[in-house]
Amino acid sequence: MDYWFSTMQDDVYMIVADGWAEAVKPRSIAAEGDKKSKEKADFTVGKLKYKAEFVPYGLVIARYSQKSKRPLIRCNQNLPRLNRALKNKKKNMAQKVAYLKKWQRVKATKERSHPRP
């Protein structure tokens, strides 16, 4: 009975009240006035956010994004490699910046100790 009260009851009421065709449509999450909605969106299309109340959003994405599914999978597979490369670039850049600062300090010290005529 707990499952009925926590999950099934809402789903059945949505189907009875709106019908199957309306109940399965994702609901748009809109900001009210100046306030942003605190509700977490299941997926985003452009700047619009949606909540899948009845059908799990994974099924919605799988159904309507067949063309873009492969590039997304490929991007997700490349993400760890790209993150490692970015981390290495940041590390190298930090080392170069530290070397440049040290070189500027040495140069400034030499110029103060040996002023040009």
C-alpha positions, -999 to +999 in steps of 0.1 A: +000+000+000+029+024+006+039+021-031+003+029-041+002+061-019+038+072-028+038+066-065+009+049-082-019+070-069-005+102-086+001+084-118-034+069-120-050+103-112-029+120-140-041+094-165-077+096-154-078+134-153-059+142-184-059+110-204-029+090-215-018+114-243-015+144-220-002+125-190+029+113-207+039+147-221+069+163-203+059+193-182+077+226-188+093+241-158+089+279-161+103+306-138+075+325-120+081+362-124+116+371-111+119+339-091+137+309-106+121+275-101+139+253-075+125+222-091+152+201-108+147+195-146+150+161-160+162+174-194+167+207-212+160+217-248+177+249-256+169+272-227+136+254-219+136+229-190+113+200-187+102+175-160+091+140-171+064+133-145+051+100-158+075+084-183+111+082-172+132+109-189+157+083-201+130+068-223+120+102-236+156+110-245+161+076-261+130+080-282+134+115-295+171+119-298+182+089-319+202+111-343+221+129-316+226+098-294+259+086-310+277+119-308+267+122-272+280+088-263+312+096-282+316+128-263+310+111-230+336+085-238+361+112-247+354+133-216+378+116-192+407+119-217+399+155-223+397+162-186+431+147-181+445+168-209+430+199-195+445+191-160+479+186-176+476+219-195+467+238-163+496+222-144+520+232-172+506+267-174+510+271-136+546+260-138+553+285-166+536+313-147+556+305-116+588+305-137+579+338-153+572+354-119+605+342-106+623+356-136+605+390-132+616+391-095+652+383-105+652+409-133+637+435-110+664+428-083+692+431-108+679+464-122+677+478-086+712+467-078+727+478-111+709+509-124+715+519-159+733+552-166 
